[in-house]
Amino acid sequence: MAPLAAITIGGRELDPALGGVLAVAIGLAIAGFGAYDYVEQNDAVENAVEVNATVTELNIDTVSNRRAAPDYKPEVTLEYSYQSETYTGGSVFPASISKDYDTKSAAESQLEGYAVGETTTAYVDPDAPGDAFLLKETTNAPLKFAGIGGFLMLLGGWSVFKRWVRGS
């Protein structure tokens, strides 16, 4: 009888224990990156230095997902100087894993009050001045990513445990 969650690679069914170890490793990488990004965004907010920036682009990106309706992500491009160096880039929040919104209007609300060509205050972490961000606040998006990785580790660990208990 084949297991319900059999993993097939190259037409061959992977042993449940090996598949579990693989799931744990992938989950660990995902959870680790989410946790790392969460710590990094908190450090960026804590160490943030204000800079004058010109908004060069505002956009709402449509993010497809498995649900019927897409998610939306606000995006901004800034031009700014920090310690006599000029940079172009930026994001709305300091996290690498960006926050998505269920509705376009919710994503647009993050960009209210900003216009292309306008000068505004942005923030840079002195340790990463090329990564400016518009809003000096954290987001839970990296924690959700870490949670997904943790869940994957649990599933993989359960698969390994079941195989070990059966003794084969």
C-alpha positions in Angstrom: 0.0 0.0 0.0 1.5 3.3 -1.0 1.6 6.2 1.6 -0.8 9.1 1.1 2.0 11.7 0.9 4.5 9.7 -1.3 7.2 11.9 -2.8 8.2 10.9 -6.3 11.5 12.2 -7.8 12.5 11.1 -11.4 9.7 8.6 -11.5 10.9 6.8 -8.3 9.1 6.9 -5.1 11.2 8.3 -2.3 11.5 6.3 0.9 9.3 8.0 3.6 12.2 8.4 6.0 14.4 10.0 3.3 11.4 12.2 2.2 11.0 13.2 5.8 14.6 14.2 6.2 14.3 16.2 2.9 11.2 17.9 4.2 13.0 18.7 7.5 16.0 20.2 5.7 13.8 22.3 3.4 11.6 23.4 6.3 14.7 24.4 8.3 16.0 26.5 5.4 12.6 28.3 5.0 12.1 28.8 8.7 15.7 30.0 9.1 15.3 32.5 6.4 12.0 33.8 7.8 13.5 34.2 11.3 16.6 35.8 9.9 14.6 38.3 7.9 12.4 39.1 10.9 15.5 39.9 13.0 17.1 41.9 10.2 14.0 44.0 9.7 13.8 44.8 13.4 17.5 45.8 13.4 16.9 48.0 10.3 14.0 49.8 12.0 15.9 50.2 15.3 19.0 51.6 13.5 17.2 53.5 10.8 18.5 56.9 9.7 16.3 59.4 7.9 17.2 60.4 4.4 15.5 62.7 1.9 14.3 60.6 -1.0 12.6 61.3 -4.3 9.8 58.9 -5.3 10.6 57.7 -8.8 8.0 54.9 -9.1 4.9 53.7 -7.3 3.2 50.4 -8.2 0.8 47.8 -7.0 2.0 44.4 -8.0 -0.5 41.6 -8.5 0.6 38.4 -6.7 -1.0 35.2 -8.0 -1.7 32.5 -5.5 -3.8 29.3 -5.3 -6.9 31.1 -4.1 -9.4 32.5 -6.6 -8.5 36.2 -5.9 -4.9 37.5 -6.2 -3.0 39.3 -3.5 -1.5 42.8 -4.0 1.8 44.2 -3.0 2.7 47.9 -2.8 6.0 48.8 -4.4 8.1 51.9 -4.4 11.3 53.0 -6.1 13.3 55.8 -4.4 16.3 57.9 -5.4 18.3 59.1 -2.4 21.8 59.9 -1.1 23.5 58.6 2.0 27.0 59.6 3.0 27.7 61.2 -0.4 26.6 58.1 -2.3 23.5 58.1 -4.5 21.2 55.0 -4.5 18.1 53.9 -6.4 15.8 51.3 -5.1 13.8 50.7 -2.0 10.8 49.1 -0.6 7.8 50.0 1.5 8.9 47.9 4.5 12.4 46.9 5.6 11.8 43.1 5.4 12.9 41.1 2.4 9.8 39.0 2.6 7.2 41.7 1.7 3.7 42.0 3.0 0.8 41.2 0.7 -2.8 42.5 0.9 -6.1 40.8 0.1 -7.5 43.9 -1.7 -5.9 46.4 -4.1 -7.3 49.2 -2.1 -5.6 47.9 1.1 -2.2 47.9 -0.8 -2.9 51.3 -2.3 -3.6 52.7 1.2 0.1 52.0 2.1 1.1 54.4 -0.7 -1.4 57.2 0.1 0.2 60.5 0.5 3.1 59.7 -1.9 3.4 60.8 -5.5 6.0 60.2 -8.2 8.5 63.1 -8.3 7.8 64.1 -4.7 10.5 64.4 -2.1 9.7 62.4 1.1 11.4 60.9 4.1 12.8 57.4 3.8 14.9 55.3 6.0 18.2 53.4 5.6 20.0 51.1 7.9 23.6 52.4 8.0 24.8 48.8 7.6 22.8 48.4 4.3 22.4 51.9 2.8 21.3 50.4 -0.5 18.1 49.1 0.9 16.0 52.1 1.8 12.4 51.7 3.0 9.5 54.0 3.1 7.7 53.0 6.4 9.7 52.7 9.6 7.6 49.8 10.9 7.9 46.0 11.0 5.7 43.4 9.3 4.8 39.8 10.3 5.4 38.5 6.8 8.7 36.9 7.7 7.1 35.2 10.7 4.5 33.6 8.5 7.3 32.3 6.3 9.1 30.9 9.3 5.8 29.3 10.4 5.4 27.5 7.1 9.0 26.2 7.4 8.3 25.1 10.9 5.2 23.2 9.8 7.2 21.5 7.0 9.8 20.5 9.6 7.1 19.0 11.8 5.6 17.0 8.8 9.0 15.7 7.9 9.9 14.8 11.4 6.6 13.0 11.8 7.4 11.0 8.7 10.8 10.0 9.9 9.4 9.2 13.4 6.7 6.9 11.9 9.3 5.1 9.8 11.6 4.7 12.8 8.8 3.3 15.0 7.8 0.8 12.4 11.5 -0.3 12.3 11.8 -0.7 8.6 
